[in-house]
Amino acid sequence: MDRPTAMPHQAPPPAPQPGLCPICGQPNACAMEAERVTGVKQPPCWCTTASFSPSLLDRIPAAARHTACVCAACVAANPA
């Protein structure tokens, strides 16, 4: 009797990093994250006045939603 072949173990996707854009992986320059990490009060983040297109928001992996900010370059490349 043949034994079933074991499925290769797949590692879970890496946890989102709040300081990196979940789309391109580059630093997102999030002032809110900088304040959280350093404890130093920051001016309002650039993203508070930015417009995010629905298609851009749809590209954020589910695990990174409400966890990591999209960077300004990705926002600029996908105008609302």
Buried (B, 14 or more C-beta within 10 A) or exposed (E): EEEEEEEEEEEEEEEBBBBBBBBBEEEBBBBBBBBEEEEEEEEEBBBEEEEBEEEBEEEBEEEBEEBBBBBBBBBEEBEE
